[in-house]
Amino acid sequence: MSYIDNEILERLIGTMVEGFARIEKKLDQMNRLKECMNGDRLLDNVDLAELLGVSQRTLARYRKEGKIRYYSMEENGKSFYLASEIQKFLLERGNRMNEPMRK
């Protein structure tokens, strides 16, 4: 039977505790973000492209054409979307697609 040195065990436990603390801090940040957005979810390009089944290039075209509302971070230029606004976009788009064509 092999034994773990107490010093190694203490370092291992310390590393695990630090990892759990980082996870807890990240979860707290996410909960505060959700609260400040009135419970709405924030999506990035990857999330939204996957949700809609389109490419990120298509999202860029939607942004350029003003089809979807987005928020951009000045520091890195990353785009974000509110889930409620995307839901509204999809409902409006669905209603237009179901309207009869005019001659």
N, C-alpha and C positions, 0 to 999 in steps of 0.2 A: 504494500500500500504506500502510495506516495503522499507527501504532505506539501502544502503550500507555505512558504515562508510568510510569517505575519506581516512583514513590511510589504511584500508583494500583494498580499491579500488586502491590506489597507489601501494601497494605491489603486487596486482594481475596484474596490468599493467606492473610493473617492471619485474615480472616473465615471462610474455608473451614476452616482448621485449628481455630479455635474451635468451629465447628459439628461437626466430627468428634469433637472432645474431648467435647462435650456428649452426642453419640450414644453414644460409648464409655462415658461415665459412667452413662448411663441403662441400657445393656445390662449393665454390671457390677452395678448395683442390682437389676435384674431377676433376674440369675443368683443373687445372694446371697439374695434373697427366696425363690426356688425352693428353694435349698439348705436354708434354715431351715425350710421347710415339708415337708421330707422328699421333695422332688420333686413335691409336689402342686401343682396349678394353682389360683390364686385367680381367681374370676370376680366381676364386678360385675353390677348389675341389667341393664345393656344386654347384656352377654355372655350371661347366663343366659336372658333373655327371647328373644334371637335363637336360642340353642341349643335351647330347648324349643318355640319357635314360639308363645309366649304373650305377652300384654301385661305391662308392668311392674305394672299394677294387679292382674293375676292373681298375680304374684309376691308382692305386698303381702298379698293374701288368703291365700296359702300360708303366709307368715310368721306372720300373725295367728292362723291356725288351727293353727299348730305342725306343718304338714306337712313343711316343709323347715327345716333348721338353717341359721342365718346368723350372721354376726358384724357388729357395727355399730361404726363409728368415732364416738367421743364428740364429736370436734371438728366434724364435718359431718353426722353422722347417716347417712352412706352405708353401705349394706349390701354385704357380701361373702359369698361361698359357696366352700367347698372342692369342687373337681371330684369328688373321691372320694366325698364325702357326697351330691352330686347323683346320681352314678352309682348309689349304694346306694338312694336315693329312687326312681329310675326302675326299678331292678330289682324293688324291693318292690311298687311300683305296678303294674308289668307282671304280676307273679305274682298279685296280687289280682284283676286284670282278667281273667286267664285261668282263675280258679277258677270252677267251676260255681255257679250261683245256688242258694241254699238256699230251700226252700219252708217 
